[in-house]
Amino acid sequence: MEYIERIFYRKINPSDFKKLYDIDRPEGGGGQTYLEAAGISNEKIVDFLSYAEVSDSPLKDKGETRSVYNFNAYVLGDAKAGSAFIEFAPRSGRNNYRISRQNMKYKHPAWSVANGFPEANKDDKGEYTSEGNFEGIIDNLVIWIIKTSNKKYYAGFINKDTMPDEWPHDIGLEEIFKGERRGVIDTEPFRLQFIDNQKCPFGDYSIMGLEEERIALGSNILLYGVPGSGKSWTIEHEYCKKDTNVERLVFHPDYAYSDFIGQILPNVDDEGQVSYKFTPGPFTNILADAYRNPGKEFILIIEEINRGNAPAIFGEVFQLLDRKAEIREFDDDGYPIGTSEYGITNANIAKIVYGDPKHKVRIPSNLSILGTMNTSDQNVFTLDTAFQRRWEMRLIENNFEHVDRNLADAEILDTGITWEVFCTQINNIIVGNNARITSVEDKRLGAYFVHLRDLKYKPEMGNLSDGEYDALRTKEQAKSITEAEKERLDAIRDAMKQNSKFPEKVIKYLWDDAFKFNREVVFETSQFQSLEQVIRTFMYAEKMDRFAMFKENVRAAFTNPEE
């Protein structure tokens, strides 16, 4: 059985009609002999032409990277008459394609008077004329080309202002009769049967047939834990399989519904005309991709989901997070497990996803949404119970069981203390002082809190306490430094940038956040009253002395973790 995959359509304007009938052609010959395919994205054109022969553009030497596509298209309703040549070529200097060789001599027979195509008026001499600008002739005239699953193309035309009642509704065909009346329609998901008939080339189709083939994996999962516990790592290694289609985004305080779902923005066409159209956001785009590809798995990853106002960002889409959990014995809706339990009305989303603004919107069962949340973020947006109950919550344990040993066993600069020992002992102290620390578990250091590069030591820094660094800086300020001394100073500074990464990230966090209200638990507060003193002590010391800002029992825990 032959099915329709794509439909290219474009309304004929007066300029097009002149070319079809060689009207107002220059006396010396020449002139444009092609029809425009403007207003349709190159991506959609190339997708539509997937069965055509591809060749280099003659404009390649002028920097044109797009190709020329040619194919033979049958006359819709009279395929037995054979096929005729059609070519799509990139337009020089413009971001669109043209349908070449469409004049009286070369135009496709599907667009001829013999096939019922409208004819231009003639003057007293019996020649075609543009007088009246073809009013009443091309008011609703649209040419179209149908691409089928048999790798064939069929050319035809429509001359109506509204969609015929016998055509299938709610699968996107309405677009041919709306707005600028140009585009490419994807009907493949509906298994729309092709019939070689000019008035109605459409046979049976089934929306639910698409759902029967759909993967039933859809879920909403919220991974939470302390910063650096490995939430993103877990998603990448446990959920994102080789062929999974992934879209990743990050919520933040300025992220809004319009960024997530989409918004109406001005659009300028090739002729400089401004119109306003809905521009889909990442949620709408991946929803459309997942709907049209039932056999593929899609994942939308939302990092830092509680750093934005999630309920406001989701808006009415919030309702779609309720997923169907079982197949009912009676009155089942036919959707697979993992589909949104309830559909919502959103004309903008529905138009993009289904081609029909009246279609109820649902998250398909082959699309999962994964979110990550740092439990230590107390000063950002909270997720209410109604929102959280629609997610499967998964706590990512903060331990070194599955952490890369290169990171876990890496020594912190020249101290001889590994990252695993330091992190584990500090976390033990945090948990052990739960009576004195609010939300104690949230303050722990995550196993992935640092990167391996943050622990690397550059010995070129030397011992800052021996006075070399300060002496070189003094010479620099006095402008008496030699070239060799300047090179040495640059090497020290470069090493300092590397060696300061750990204290500036980890020790600063312990001072400013984890132990902000009870620094005396781990820090020698009698000697160190400011973060500046703490960082300077780390940088100007060597080996274990870099941890002099910590209490003796803390330092002992680093060197003798078993005790």
Buried (B, 14 or more C-beta within 10 A) or exposed (E): EBBBBBBBBBBBBBEBBBBBBBBEBEEEEEEBBBBBBBBBEEEBBBBBBEBBEEEEBEBBEEEBEBBBBBBBBBBBBBEEEEBBEBBBBBBEEEEBBBBBBBBBEBBBBBBBEEBBBBEBBEEEEEEBBBEEEBEEBBEBBBBBBBBBBEEBBBBBBBBEEEBEEEBBEBBBBBBBBEEBBBBBBBBBBBBBBBBBEBEEBBBEBEBEBBBEEBBBBBBBBBBBBBBBBBBBBBBEEEBBEEEEBBBBBEBEEEBBBBBBBBBEEEEEEEEEEEEEEBBBBBBBBBBBBBBBBBEBBBBBBBBBBBBBBBBEBBBEBBBBBBBBEEEEEEEEBEBBBBBBBBBBEBEBBBBBBBBBBEBEBBBBBBBBBBBBBBBBBEEBBEBEEEBBEBBEEBBBEBBBEEBEEEBBEBBBBBBEBBBBBBBBBBBEBBEEBEEEBEEBBBBBBBBBBBEEEBBBBBEBBBEBBEEBBEEBBEBEEEEEBEEEBEEBBEBBBEBBEBBBBBBBEBBBBBBEEBBEEBBEBBBBBEEBEEBEEBBBBBBBBBEBEBBBBBBEEBBEBBBEBEE
